[in-house]
Amino acid sequence: MIIFIVCLSGSIYAFKTQIENLIDSDVVYIKSNNSSKIAIDTILNNFENQFGGATNITVFKENNKSILVSSFSKNNIGVSAYYNPISGELLGTKNQNSIAFFDFILEVHRFLLAGDVGKFINGVAVLMFIFLLFSGFIIWLPKRINQLKKSLKIKLDAKFYRVNYDLHRVLGFYSILLLFFISVTGLYVSFHWVKNVVIVGLGGDSIVISDTNIALKASLSSSFNVLFDDLLTKENTVIKQKSDLQTLLIKTDSVLKYNGTKVIQLANENTKSININKMNTDNLLHFYVPDKIEFSIDGKVRKQELFTNLPLHEQFKLIAKPLHTGEIMGLPSIIIYFLISLVGCSLPITGFIIWFKKINKNNV
């Protein structure tokens, strides 16, 4: 039951961005033309005059998309507003019903609506699921090589129980690697010992975690949760920017010369810096990976982090969430993950039918 719920909620959440953009299409998309765009500072000023301090700004690479300015608080209370990049006009805000819906789906997926207890139960269930994947694969292995063909095909014209049996075995075989990968990346955020195993396995230092080491826990969690910032962001006290954001965008584009979506994380009392993350797809597999330039509030470059220059364990921290959801390659990989998640939903059902038939047969 738990695996069915987790896979179903995950398959729905995978299309969060696409569904939200569809619902808010009248404010997300604009008519593209060759007119020059207004300075991002003007849009920020408009937002602050209307809604108060902002925490981040998203400048999409597509010319037919508006600019998204967001503000969050410790209770996830805030606003996300879309602005016309040419006129600076407020087009509208994110639909609150869709935000509430995906908040609910995420709570189901991660916590089973039961807080930390649900998170632990979820993690244990996923561990059991990984065991079932590998034990199922061992059972699937044909005894003779000439039986391999039958093990890869579903006999759709057979009786119900045979079709159900084939669906369980064959779909399970084809999806085992991705289901395993999705499960492990999910466990990465559920259990600190999994984080430790993954980080050490990728060349990082071993991590020792205690209940008193709250700062370290927060640091580790941020590698996954920072990418859920529209749902889970902690309170940020906005600091007045001393630099021209438009100039910082120009500096960023002069260093990172590819076309990509840029997310400006504005200064707050914790970081006291302006971070610009730019999504880079100029790689062999066209993965969406972030490059970052950190500026001081007076506009000086503090640090430049190119994804390709980071050690492997640091790279994994940055892309753990998109690897888990399928967003790593955009819509094509999201669709693949969606289909695989549906297979994950089906395995407990088809497996239960196989078990139930066997129990009834034994009782006859």
BAMARPA-963412 format. One record per residue (C-alpha): residue number from 1; residue in one letter; x, y, z. Coordinates in Angstrom, 2 decimals. Example, Ala and Ser with C-alpha at 12.3 -4.5 7.8 and 13.67 -1.06 7.14 Angstrom:
2
nr = 1 rest = A c1 = 12.30 c2 = -4.50 c3 = 7.80
nr = 2 rest = S c1 = 13.67 c2 = -1.06 c3 = 7.14
***
This chain:
364
nr = 1 rest = M c1 = 0.00 c2 = 0.00 c3 = 0.00
nr = 2 rest = I c1 = 2.79 c2 = 2.42 c3 = 0.90
nr = 3 rest = I c1 = 4.72 c2 = 1.79 c3 = -2.32
nr = 4 rest = F c1 = 1.53 c2 = 2.27 c3 = -4.34
nr = 5 rest = I c1 = 0.86 c2 = 5.61 c3 = -2.61
nr = 6 rest = V c1 = 4.46 c2 = 6.82 c3 = -2.95
nr = 7 rest = C c1 = 4.72 c2 = 5.88 c3 = -6.64
nr = 8 rest = L c1 = 1.32 c2 = 7.36 c3 = -7.50
nr = 9 rest = S c1 = 1.99 c2 = 10.65 c3 = -5.70
nr = 10 rest = G c1 = 5.47 c2 = 10.78 c3 = -7.26
nr = 11 rest = S c1 = 4.10 c2 = 10.28 c3 = -10.77
nr = 12 rest = I c1 = 1.69 c2 = 13.18 c3 = -10.21
nr = 13 rest = Y c1 = 4.31 c2 = 15.48 c3 = -8.66
nr = 14 rest = A c1 = 6.67 c2 = 14.85 c3 = -11.58
nr = 15 rest = F c1 = 4.47 c2 = 17.09 c3 = -13.74
nr = 16 rest = K c1 = 4.19 c2 = 19.87 c3 = -11.14
nr = 17 rest = T c1 = 5.85 c2 = 22.55 c3 = -13.28
nr = 18 rest = Q c1 = 3.99 c2 = 21.61 c3 = -16.45
nr = 19 rest = I c1 = 0.61 c2 = 21.52 c3 = -14.69
nr = 20 rest = E c1 = 1.19 c2 = 24.82 c3 = -12.90
nr = 21 rest = N c1 = 2.29 c2 = 26.47 c3 = -16.15
nr = 22 rest = L c1 = -0.84 c2 = 25.15 c3 = -17.86
nr = 23 rest = I c1 = -3.13 c2 = 26.46 c3 = -15.11
nr = 24 rest = D c1 = -1.33 c2 = 29.84 c3 = -15.07
nr = 25 rest = S c1 = -0.73 c2 = 29.93 c3 = -18.84
nr = 26 rest = D c1 = -2.31 c2 = 33.38 c3 = -19.20
nr = 27 rest = V c1 = 0.36 c2 = 34.90 c3 = -16.93
nr = 28 rest = V c1 = 3.29 c2 = 32.52 c3 = -17.54
nr = 29 rest = Y c1 = 3.42 c2 = 33.00 c3 = -21.31
nr = 30 rest = I c1 = 3.62 c2 = 36.26 c3 = -23.24
nr = 31 rest = K c1 = 3.69 c2 = 37.20 c3 = -26.91
nr = 32 rest = S c1 = 7.31 c2 = 37.11 c3 = -27.98
nr = 33 rest = N c1 = 8.63 c2 = 40.07 c3 = -29.97
nr = 34 rest = N c1 = 11.89 c2 = 41.87 c3 = -30.58
nr = 35 rest = S c1 = 11.25 c2 = 44.67 c3 = -28.08
nr = 36 rest = S c1 = 14.02 c2 = 45.32 c3 = -25.57
nr = 37 rest = K c1 = 13.45 c2 = 44.05 c3 = -22.05
nr = 38 rest = I c1 = 13.12 c2 = 46.26 c3 = -19.02
nr = 39 rest = A c1 = 15.83 c2 = 46.20 c3 = -16.32
nr = 40 rest = I c1 = 15.30 c2 = 43.45 c3 = -13.76
nr = 41 rest = D c1 = 15.74 c2 = 46.03 c3 = -10.98
nr = 42 rest = T c1 = 12.56 c2 = 47.80 c3 = -12.12
nr = 43 rest = I c1 = 10.61 c2 = 44.55 c3 = -11.88
nr = 44 rest = L c1 = 12.07 c2 = 43.90 c3 = -8.41
nr = 45 rest = N c1 = 11.05 c2 = 47.41 c3 = -7.29
nr = 46 rest = N c1 = 7.54 c2 = 46.85 c3 = -8.64
nr = 47 rest = F c1 = 7.27 c2 = 43.58 c3 = -6.69
nr = 48 rest = E c1 = 8.56 c2 = 45.12 c3 = -3.45
nr = 49 rest = N c1 = 6.13 c2 = 48.03 c3 = -3.76
nr = 50 rest = Q c1 = 3.24 c2 = 45.61 c3 = -4.25
nr = 51 rest = F c1 = 4.13 c2 = 42.60 c3 = -2.06
nr = 52 rest = G c1 = 7.16 c2 = 43.46 c3 = 0.09
nr = 53 rest = G c1 = 10.67 c2 = 41.97 c3 = 0.08
nr = 54 rest = A c1 = 11.56 c2 = 39.30 c3 = -2.50
nr = 55 rest = T c1 = 13.78 c2 = 36.27 c3 = -1.98
nr = 56 rest = N c1 = 14.46 c2 = 35.12 c3 = -5.55
nr = 57 rest = I c1 = 13.85 c2 = 35.99 c3 = -9.19
nr = 58 rest = T c1 = 13.64 c2 = 33.52 c3 = -12.08
nr = 59 rest = V c1 = 14.53 c2 = 34.71 c3 = -15.57
nr = 60 rest = F c1 = 13.54 c2 = 31.94 c3 = -17.99
nr = 61 rest = K c1 = 15.59 c2 = 31.24 c3 = -21.08
nr = 62 rest = E c1 = 12.46 c2 = 31.12 c3 = -23.26
nr = 63 rest = N c1 = 11.58 c2 = 34.48 c3 = -24.78
nr = 64 rest = N c1 = 7.85 c2 = 33.76 c3 = -24.52
nr = 65 rest = K c1 = 7.89 c2 = 33.43 c3 = -20.72
nr = 66 rest = S c1 = 7.34 c2 = 36.10 c3 = -18.10
nr = 67 rest = I c1 = 9.68 c2 = 36.76 c3 = -15.16
nr = 68 rest = L c1 = 8.85 c2 = 35.10 c3 = -11.84
nr = 69 rest = V c1 = 9.54 c2 = 36.95 c3 = -8.58
nr = 70 rest = S c1 = 8.97 c2 = 35.10 c3 = -5.30
nr = 71 rest = S c1 = 8.94 c2 = 35.75 c3 = -1.59
nr = 72 rest = F c1 = 8.77 c2 = 33.06 c3 = 1.10
nr = 73 rest = S c1 = 8.60 c2 = 32.97 c3 = 4.88
nr = 74 rest = K c1 = 9.27 c2 = 30.29 c3 = 7.48
nr = 75 rest = N c1 = 5.64 c2 = 29.14 c3 = 7.28
nr = 76 rest = N c1 = 5.74 c2 = 28.89 c3 = 3.47
nr = 77 rest = I c1 = 3.56 c2 = 31.99 c3 = 3.39
nr = 78 rest = G c1 = 4.52 c2 = 34.23 c3 = 0.53
nr = 79 rest = V c1 = 3.73 c2 = 35.11 c3 = -3.01
nr = 80 rest = S c1 = 5.02 c2 = 34.27 c3 = -6.47
nr = 81 rest = A c1 = 4.22 c2 = 36.89 c3 = -9.10
nr = 82 rest = Y c1 = 4.72 c2 = 36.98 c3 = -12.87
nr = 83 rest = Y c1 = 5.86 c2 = 40.16 c3 = -14.62
nr = 84 rest = N c1 = 6.04 c2 = 41.15 c3 = -18.26
nr = 85 rest = P c1 = 9.80 c2 = 41.36 c3 = -19.05
nr = 86 rest = I c1 = 9.21 c2 = 44.13 c3 = -21.59
nr = 87 rest = S c1 = 6.84 c2 = 46.49 c3 = -19.78
nr = 88 rest = G c1 = 7.46 c2 = 45.44 c3 = -16.17
nr = 89 rest = E c1 = 3.70 c2 = 45.07 c3 = -15.73
nr = 90 rest = L c1 = 2.32 c2 = 42.64 c3 = -13.13
nr = 91 rest = L c1 = 0.56 c2 = 39.86 c3 = -15.03
nr = 92 rest = G c1 = -0.70 c2 = 37.89 c3 = -12.04
nr = 93 rest = T c1 = 0.29 c2 = 35.52 c3 = -9.26
nr = 94 rest = K c1 = 0.54 c2 = 31.75 c3 = -9.00
nr = 95 rest = N c1 = -2.76 c2 = 29.94 c3 = -8.60
nr = 96 rest = Q c1 = -3.16 c2 = 29.24 c3 = -4.88
nr = 97 rest = N c1 = -5.24 c2 = 26.11 c3 = -5.47
nr = 98 rest = S c1 = -2.50 c2 = 24.47 c3 = -7.53
nr = 99 rest = I c1 = 0.09 c2 = 25.41 c3 = -4.89
nr = 100 rest = A c1 = -2.07 c2 = 23.85 c3 = -2.15
nr = 101 rest = F c1 = -2.65 c2 = 20.73 c3 = -4.25
nr = 102 rest = F c1 = 1.04 c2 = 20.08 c3 = -4.85
nr = 103 rest = D c1 = 1.83 c2 = 20.90 c3 = -1.20
nr = 104 rest = F c1 = -0.58 c2 = 18.10 c3 = -0.31
nr = 105 rest = I c1 = 0.89 c2 = 15.70 c3 = -2.90
nr = 106 rest = L c1 = 4.42 c2 = 16.36 c3 = -1.58
nr = 107 rest = E c1 = 3.30 c2 = 15.76 c3 = 2.01
nr = 108 rest = V c1 = 1.77 c2 = 12.45 c3 = 0.94
nr = 109 rest = H c1 = 4.84 c2 = 11.45 c3 = -1.05
nr = 110 rest = R c1 = 7.44 c2 = 12.26 c3 = 1.59
nr = 111 rest = F c1 = 5.61 c2 = 11.99 c3 = 4.93
nr = 112 rest = L c1 = 2.41 c2 = 9.98 c3 = 4.27
nr = 113 rest = L c1 = 0.63 c2 = 12.87 c3 = 6.06
nr = 114 rest = A c1 = 2.18 c2 = 11.61 c3 = 9.32
nr = 115 rest = G c1 = 5.20 c2 = 13.89 c3 = 9.84
nr = 116 rest = D c1 = 8.53 c2 = 12.34 c3 = 10.83
nr = 117 rest = V c1 = 6.86 c2 = 9.04 c3 = 11.70
nr = 118 rest = G c1 = 5.45 c2 = 8.82 c3 = 8.18
nr = 119 rest = K c1 = 8.84 c2 = 9.74 c3 = 6.75
nr = 120 rest = F c1 = 10.45 c2 = 6.86 c3 = 8.65
nr = 121 rest = I c1 = 7.74 c2 = 4.38 c3 = 7.62
nr = 122 rest = N c1 = 8.11 c2 = 5.58 c3 = 4.03
nr = 123 rest = G c1 = 11.86 c2 = 5.02 c3 = 4.14
nr = 124 rest = V c1 = 11.52 c2 = 1.51 c3 = 5.59
nr = 125 rest = A c1 = 8.96 c2 = 0.63 c3 = 2.91
nr = 126 rest = V c1 = 11.30 c2 = 1.83 c3 = 0.17
nr = 127 rest = L c1 = 14.14 c2 = -0.26 c3 = 1.62
nr = 128 rest = M c1 = 11.84 c2 = -3.29 c3 = 1.49
nr = 129 rest = F c1 = 10.88 c2 = -2.36 c3 = -2.06
nr = 130 rest = I c1 = 14.54 c2 = -2.36 c3 = -3.11
nr = 131 rest = F c1 = 14.89 c2 = -5.86 c3 = -1.62
nr = 132 rest = L c1 = 11.78 c2 = -6.97 c3 = -3.54
nr = 133 rest = L c1 = 13.20 c2 = -5.57 c3 = -6.79
nr = 134 rest = F c1 = 16.35 c2 = -7.67 c3 = -6.52
nr = 135 rest = S c1 = 14.67 c2 = -10.79 c3 = -5.19
nr = 136 rest = G c1 = 12.11 c2 = -10.46 c3 = -7.98
nr = 137 rest = F c1 = 14.91 c2 = -10.19 c3 = -10.52
nr = 138 rest = I c1 = 16.45 c2 = -13.43 c3 = -9.20
nr = 139 rest = I c1 = 13.09 c2 = -15.19 c3 = -9.49
nr = 140 rest = W c1 = 12.65 c2 = -13.74 c3 = -13.00
nr = 141 rest = L c1 = 15.96 c2 = -15.17 c3 = -14.27
nr = 142 rest = P c1 = 15.13 c2 = -18.01 c3 = -16.71
nr = 143 rest = K c1 = 16.56 c2 = -21.43 c3 = -15.90
nr = 144 rest = R c1 = 17.57 c2 = -22.01 c3 = -19.52
nr = 145 rest = I c1 = 18.68 c2 = -19.52 c3 = -22.17
nr = 146 rest = N c1 = 15.99 c2 = -20.68 c3 = -24.60
nr = 147 rest = Q c1 = 13.36 c2 = -19.48 c3 = -22.08
nr = 148 rest = L c1 = 14.66 c2 = -15.90 c3 = -22.16
nr = 149 rest = K c1 = 12.36 c2 = -14.80 c3 = -24.97
nr = 150 rest = K c1 = 9.27 c2 = -15.85 c3 = -23.01
nr = 151 rest = S c1 = 10.52 c2 = -13.91 c3 = -20.00
nr = 152 rest = L c1 = 10.63 c2 = -10.69 c3 = -22.02
nr = 153 rest = K c1 = 7.14 c2 = -10.81 c3 = -23.52
nr = 154 rest = I c1 = 3.60 c2 = -10.47 c3 = -22.16
nr = 155 rest = K c1 = 1.13 c2 = -13.03 c3 = -23.47
nr = 156 rest = L c1 = -1.90 c2 = -10.76 c3 = -23.78
nr = 157 rest = D c1 = -4.22 c2 = -13.42 c3 = -25.21
nr = 158 rest = A c1 = -3.83 c2 = -15.69 c3 = -22.15
nr = 159 rest = K c1 = -6.17 c2 = -15.98 c3 = -19.18
nr = 160 rest = F c1 = -6.32 c2 = -13.20 c3 = -16.57
nr = 161 rest = Y c1 = -3.97 c2 = -14.71 c3 = -14.00
nr = 162 rest = R c1 = -1.35 c2 = -15.49 c3 = -16.65
nr = 163 rest = V c1 = -1.53 c2 = -11.94 c3 = -18.06
nr = 164 rest = N c1 = -1.26 c2 = -10.57 c3 = -14.51
nr = 165 rest = Y c1 = 1.75 c2 = -12.81 c3 = -13.85
nr = 166 rest = D c1 = 3.45 c2 = -11.65 c3 = -17.08
nr = 167 rest = L c1 = 2.72 c2 = -8.01 c3 = -16.32
nr = 168 rest = H c1 = 4.38 c2 = -8.37 c3 = -12.92
nr = 169 rest = R c1 = 7.46 c2 = -10.18 c3 = -14.19
nr = 170 rest = V c1 = 8.05 c2 = -8.42 c3 = -17.51
nr = 171 rest = L c1 = 7.25 c2 = -4.83 c3 = -16.48
nr = 172 rest = G c1 = 9.24 c2 = -5.36 c3 = -13.30
nr = 173 rest = F c1 = 12.26 c2 = -6.50 c3 = -15.32
nr = 174 rest = Y c1 = 12.17 c2 = -3.58 c3 = -17.75
nr = 175 rest = S c1 = 11.78 c2 = -1.00 c3 = -14.99
nr = 176 rest = I c1 = 14.07 c2 = -2.45 c3 = -12.31
nr = 177 rest = L c1 = 17.08 c2 = -0.18 c3 = -12.89
nr = 178 rest = L c1 = 15.15 c2 = 3.09 c3 = -12.91
nr = 179 rest = L c1 = 12.95 c2 = 2.03 c3 = -10.00
nr = 180 rest = F c1 = 16.10 c2 = 1.18 c3 = -8.05
nr = 181 rest = F c1 = 17.66 c2 = 4.53 c3 = -8.95
nr = 182 rest = I c1 = 14.51 c2 = 6.47 c3 = -8.00
nr = 183 rest = S c1 = 14.32 c2 = 4.55 c3 = -4.71
nr = 184 rest = V c1 = 17.95 c2 = 5.20 c3 = -3.76
nr = 185 rest = T c1 = 17.74 c2 = 8.92 c3 = -4.52
nr = 186 rest = G c1 = 14.55 c2 = 9.03 c3 = -2.44
nr = 187 rest = L c1 = 16.29 c2 = 7.30 c3 = 0.47
nr = 188 rest = Y c1 = 19.08 c2 = 9.87 c3 = 0.16
nr = 189 rest = V c1 = 16.81 c2 = 12.47 c3 = 1.69
nr = 190 rest = S c1 = 15.07 c2 = 10.13 c3 = 4.16
nr = 191 rest = F c1 = 18.03 c2 = 8.58 c3 = 5.97
nr = 192 rest = H c1 = 21.29 c2 = 10.25 c3 = 6.98
nr = 193 rest = W c1 = 23.16 c2 = 6.95 c3 = 6.79
nr = 194 rest = V c1 = 22.15 c2 = 6.67 c3 = 3.11
nr = 195 rest = K c1 = 23.51 c2 = 10.19 c3 = 2.56
nr = 196 rest = N c1 = 26.74 c2 = 9.09 c3 = 4.17
nr = 197 rest = V c1 = 27.02 c2 = 5.94 c3 = 2.06
nr = 198 rest = V c1 = 26.32 c2 = 7.83 c3 = -1.18
nr = 199 rest = I c1 = 28.68 c2 = 10.73 c3 = -0.40
nr = 200 rest = V c1 = 31.52 c2 = 8.45 c3 = 0.71
nr = 201 rest = G c1 = 30.91 c2 = 6.17 c3 = -2.26
nr = 202 rest = L c1 = 31.29 c2 = 9.17 c3 = -4.57
nr = 203 rest = G c1 = 34.55 c2 = 10.29 c3 = -2.96
nr = 204 rest = G c1 = 33.38 c2 = 12.65 c3 = -0.21
nr = 205 rest = D c1 = 34.28 c2 = 12.63 c3 = 3.46
nr = 206 rest = S c1 = 32.41 c2 = 10.46 c3 = 5.94
nr = 207 rest = I c1 = 29.70 c2 = 12.29 c3 = 7.83
nr = 208 rest = V c1 = 29.03 c2 = 11.86 c3 = 11.54
nr = 209 rest = I c1 = 25.62 c2 = 13.04 c3 = 12.60
nr = 210 rest = S c1 = 24.25 c2 = 13.48 c3 = 16.11
nr = 211 rest = D c1 = 21.01 c2 = 14.95 c3 = 17.40
nr = 212 rest = T c1 = 22.94 c2 = 17.95 c3 = 18.68
nr = 213 rest = N c1 = 24.58 c2 = 18.72 c3 = 15.35
nr = 214 rest = I c1 = 21.64 c2 = 20.65 c3 = 13.94
nr = 215 rest = A c1 = 23.80 c2 = 22.83 c3 = 11.68
nr = 216 rest = L c1 = 25.30 c2 = 19.81 c3 = 9.94
nr = 217 rest = K c1 = 21.87 c2 = 18.24 c3 = 9.46
nr = 218 rest = A c1 = 20.60 c2 = 21.44 c3 = 7.90
nr = 219 rest = S c1 = 23.62 c2 = 21.60 c3 = 5.59
nr = 220 rest = L c1 = 23.10 c2 = 18.02 c3 = 4.40
nr = 221 rest = S c1 = 19.38 c2 = 18.42 c3 = 3.91
nr = 222 rest = S c1 = 19.83 c2 = 21.57 c3 = 1.88
nr = 223 rest = S c1 = 21.48 c2 = 19.65 c3 = -0.95
nr = 224 rest = F c1 = 18.08 c2 = 18.13 c3 = -1.72
nr = 225 rest = N c1 = 15.57 c2 = 20.49 c3 = -0.14
nr = 226 rest = V c1 = 16.94 c2 = 23.74 c3 = -1.56
nr = 227 rest = L c1 = 15.46 c2 = 22.63 c3 = -4.89
nr = 228 rest = F c1 = 12.04 c2 = 22.41 c3 = -3.23
nr = 229 rest = D c1 = 12.39 c2 = 26.05 c3 = -2.13
nr = 230 rest = D c1 = 8.95 c2 = 26.97 c3 = -3.42
nr = 231 rest = L c1 = 7.54 c2 = 24.64 c3 = -0.75
nr = 232 rest = L c1 = 10.10 c2 = 24.29 c3 = 2.04
nr = 233 rest = T c1 = 12.14 c2 = 27.53 c3 = 2.20
nr = 234 rest = K c1 = 13.11 c2 = 28.80 c3 = 5.64
nr = 235 rest = E c1 = 12.55 c2 = 32.41 c3 = 6.62
nr = 236 rest = N c1 = 14.82 c2 = 34.84 c3 = 4.82
nr = 237 rest = T c1 = 15.27 c2 = 38.41 c3 = 6.02
nr = 238 rest = V c1 = 15.79 c2 = 40.47 c3 = 2.89
nr = 239 rest = I c1 = 18.78 c2 = 42.79 c3 = 2.79
nr = 240 rest = K c1 = 18.66 c2 = 45.86 c3 = 0.58
nr = 241 rest = Q c1 = 20.74 c2 = 45.23 c3 = -2.53
nr = 242 rest = K c1 = 23.53 c2 = 47.74 c3 = -3.07
nr = 243 rest = S c1 = 24.26 c2 = 46.56 c3 = -6.60
nr = 244 rest = D c1 = 22.50 c2 = 46.80 c3 = -9.93
nr = 245 rest = L c1 = 20.99 c2 = 43.35 c3 = -10.57
nr = 246 rest = Q c1 = 20.84 c2 = 43.98 c3 = -14.30
nr = 247 rest = T c1 = 24.60 c2 = 44.52 c3 = -14.31
nr = 248 rest = L c1 = 25.09 c2 = 41.27 c3 = -12.39
nr = 249 rest = L c1 = 23.01 c2 = 39.41 c3 = -14.98
nr = 250 rest = I c1 = 25.17 c2 = 40.86 c3 = -17.75
nr = 251 rest = K c1 = 28.34 c2 = 39.82 c3 = -15.88
nr = 252 rest = T c1 = 26.92 c2 = 36.33 c3 = -15.44
nr = 253 rest = D c1 = 26.08 c2 = 35.98 c3 = -19.13
nr = 254 rest = S c1 = 29.54 c2 = 37.24 c3 = -20.08
nr = 255 rest = V c1 = 31.10 c2 = 34.39 c3 = -18.09
nr = 256 rest = L c1 = 28.47 c2 = 31.70 c3 = -18.70
nr = 257 rest = K c1 = 27.91 c2 = 32.28 c3 = -22.38
nr = 258 rest = Y c1 = 25.24 c2 = 29.62 c3 = -23.03
nr = 259 rest = N c1 = 21.49 c2 = 30.25 c3 = -23.05
nr = 260 rest = G c1 = 19.85 c2 = 29.06 c3 = -19.83
nr = 261 rest = T c1 = 17.32 c2 = 29.87 c3 = -17.15
nr = 262 rest = K c1 = 18.77 c2 = 32.06 c3 = -14.39
nr = 263 rest = V c1 = 17.64 c2 = 32.08 c3 = -10.75
nr = 264 rest = I c1 = 18.74 c2 = 35.09 c3 = -8.69
nr = 265 rest = Q c1 = 18.85 c2 = 34.33 c3 = -4.97
nr = 266 rest = L c1 = 18.76 c2 = 37.69 c3 = -3.28
nr = 267 rest = A c1 = 20.81 c2 = 38.58 c3 = -0.23
nr = 268 rest = N c1 = 19.49 c2 = 37.76 c3 = 3.24
nr = 269 rest = E c1 = 20.84 c2 = 37.97 c3 = 6.77
nr = 270 rest = N c1 = 22.27 c2 = 34.44 c3 = 6.56
nr = 271 rest = T c1 = 24.21 c2 = 34.63 c3 = 3.28
nr = 272 rest = K c1 = 24.68 c2 = 38.38 c3 = 2.77
nr = 273 rest = S c1 = 25.40 c2 = 37.60 c3 = -0.88
nr = 274 rest = I c1 = 23.62 c2 = 37.47 c3 = -4.22
nr = 275 rest = N c1 = 23.79 c2 = 34.09 c3 = -5.94
nr = 276 rest = I c1 = 22.94 c2 = 33.65 c3 = -9.61
nr = 277 rest = N c1 = 22.41 c2 = 30.05 c3 = -10.68
nr = 278 rest = K c1 = 22.26 c2 = 29.39 c3 = -14.40
nr = 279 rest = M c1 = 21.04 c2 = 26.08 c3 = -15.80
nr = 280 rest = N c1 = 23.44 c2 = 24.54 c3 = -18.29
nr = 281 rest = T c1 = 22.42 c2 = 21.86 c3 = -20.81
nr = 282 rest = D c1 = 25.58 c2 = 22.05 c3 = -22.96
nr = 283 rest = N c1 = 26.78 c2 = 18.57 c3 = -22.04
nr = 284 rest = L c1 = 26.80 c2 = 15.12 c3 = -23.60
nr = 285 rest = L c1 = 23.47 c2 = 13.95 c3 = -22.13
nr = 286 rest = H c1 = 21.87 c2 = 17.43 c3 = -22.11
nr = 287 rest = F c1 = 21.40 c2 = 17.23 c3 = -18.33
nr = 288 rest = Y c1 = 20.10 c2 = 20.35 c3 = -16.58
nr = 289 rest = V c1 = 23.00 c2 = 21.20 c3 = -14.27
nr = 290 rest = P c1 = 23.57 c2 = 24.45 c3 = -12.33
nr = 291 rest = D c1 = 26.54 c2 = 26.78 c3 = -12.60
nr = 292 rest = K c1 = 26.75 c2 = 29.44 c3 = -9.90
nr = 293 rest = I c1 = 28.32 c2 = 32.85 c3 = -9.49
nr = 294 rest = E c1 = 28.25 c2 = 34.41 c3 = -6.03
nr = 295 rest = F c1 = 28.36 c2 = 38.21 c3 = -5.73
nr = 296 rest = S c1 = 28.77 c2 = 40.41 c3 = -2.67
nr = 297 rest = I c1 = 25.94 c2 = 42.88 c3 = -2.11
nr = 298 rest = D c1 = 28.08 c2 = 45.61 c3 = -3.67
nr = 299 rest = G c1 = 28.42 c2 = 43.58 c3 = -6.89
nr = 300 rest = K c1 = 31.90 c2 = 42.05 c3 = -6.57
nr = 301 rest = V c1 = 32.41 c2 = 38.43 c3 = -7.61
nr = 302 rest = R c1 = 33.08 c2 = 36.32 c3 = -4.54
nr = 303 rest = K c1 = 33.05 c2 = 32.84 c3 = -6.00
nr = 304 rest = Q c1 = 32.41 c2 = 31.05 c3 = -9.28
nr = 305 rest = E c1 = 31.31 c2 = 27.42 c3 = -9.20
nr = 306 rest = L c1 = 31.10 c2 = 25.55 c3 = -12.48
nr = 307 rest = F c1 = 29.31 c2 = 22.23 c3 = -12.14
nr = 308 rest = T c1 = 31.93 c2 = 20.41 c3 = -14.24
nr = 309 rest = N c1 = 34.72 c2 = 21.53 c3 = -11.88
nr = 310 rest = L c1 = 33.07 c2 = 20.22 c3 = -8.72
nr = 311 rest = P c1 = 34.00 c2 = 16.84 c3 = -7.21
nr = 312 rest = L c1 = 31.57 c2 = 14.02 c3 = -7.95
nr = 313 rest = H c1 = 29.90 c2 = 13.98 c3 = -4.52
nr = 314 rest = E c1 = 29.27 c2 = 17.74 c3 = -4.71
nr = 315 rest = Q c1 = 27.76 c2 = 17.32 c3 = -8.17
nr = 316 rest = F c1 = 25.42 c2 = 14.65 c3 = -6.85
nr = 317 rest = K c1 = 24.23 c2 = 16.94 c3 = -4.05
nr = 318 rest = L c1 = 23.21 c2 = 19.55 c3 = -6.60
nr = 319 rest = I c1 = 21.31 c2 = 17.19 c3 = -8.90
nr = 320 rest = A c1 = 19.89 c2 = 14.67 c3 = -6.40
nr = 321 rest = K c1 = 16.38 c2 = 16.09 c3 = -6.64
nr = 322 rest = P c1 = 16.14 c2 = 16.32 c3 = -10.46
nr = 323 rest = L c1 = 17.66 c2 = 12.83 c3 = -10.66
nr = 324 rest = H c1 = 14.91 c2 = 11.62 c3 = -8.33
nr = 325 rest = T c1 = 12.03 c2 = 13.31 c3 = -10.15
nr = 326 rest = G c1 = 13.26 c2 = 12.97 c3 = -13.74
nr = 327 rest = E c1 = 13.62 c2 = 16.73 c3 = -14.28
nr = 328 rest = I c1 = 17.31 c2 = 16.20 c3 = -15.04
nr = 329 rest = M c1 = 16.64 c2 = 16.08 c3 = -18.80
nr = 330 rest = G c1 = 13.45 c2 = 18.11 c3 = -18.93
nr = 331 rest = L c1 = 10.13 c2 = 16.88 c3 = -20.28
nr = 332 rest = P c1 = 11.41 c2 = 13.70 c3 = -22.04
nr = 333 rest = S c1 = 12.90 c2 = 12.26 c3 = -18.85
nr = 334 rest = I c1 = 9.86 c2 = 13.39 c3 = -16.81
nr = 335 rest = I c1 = 7.61 c2 = 11.37 c3 = -19.12
nr = 336 rest = I c1 = 9.88 c2 = 8.32 c3 = -18.79
nr = 337 rest = Y c1 = 9.90 c2 = 8.63 c3 = -14.98
nr = 338 rest = F c1 = 6.12 c2 = 9.05 c3 = -15.01
nr = 339 rest = L c1 = 5.68 c2 = 5.78 c3 = -16.89
nr = 340 rest = I c1 = 8.18 c2 = 4.00 c3 = -14.64
nr = 341 rest = S c1 = 6.36 c2 = 5.31 c3 = -11.56
nr = 342 rest = L c1 = 3.10 c2 = 3.90 c3 = -12.94
nr = 343 rest = V c1 = 4.86 c2 = 0.54 c3 = -13.29
nr = 344 rest = G c1 = 5.92 c2 = 0.95 c3 = -9.66
nr = 345 rest = C c1 = 2.23 c2 = 1.47 c3 = -8.78
nr = 346 rest = S c1 = 1.25 c2 = -1.69 c3 = -10.66
nr = 347 rest = L c1 = 3.82 c2 = -4.03 c3 = -9.10
nr = 348 rest = P c1 = 2.20 c2 = -4.11 c3 = -5.62
nr = 349 rest = I c1 = -1.20 c2 = -4.75 c3 = -7.26
nr = 350 rest = T c1 = -0.10 c2 = -7.51 c3 = -9.62
nr = 351 rest = G c1 = 2.10 c2 = -8.97 c3 = -6.90
nr = 352 rest = F c1 = -0.83 c2 = -9.01 c3 = -4.45
nr = 353 rest = I c1 = -3.01 c2 = -10.83 c3 = -7.02
nr = 354 rest = I c1 = -0.28 c2 = -13.48 c3 = -7.48
nr = 355 rest = W c1 = 0.01 c2 = -13.88 c3 = -3.70
nr = 356 rest = F c1 = -3.79 c2 = -13.98 c3 = -3.18
nr = 357 rest = K c1 = -4.24 c2 = -16.66 c3 = -5.86
nr = 358 rest = K c1 = -1.49 c2 = -18.76 c3 = -4.27
nr = 359 rest = I c1 = -3.04 c2 = -18.44 c3 = -0.78
nr = 360 rest = N c1 = -6.47 c2 = -19.47 c3 = -2.07
nr = 361 rest = K c1 = -4.96 c2 = -22.41 c3 = -3.94
nr = 362 rest = N c1 = -3.18 c2 = -23.58 c3 = -0.80
nr = 363 rest = N c1 = -6.43 c2 = -23.34 c3 = 1.18
nr = 364 rest = V c1 = -8.38 c2 = -25.51 c3 = -1.28
***
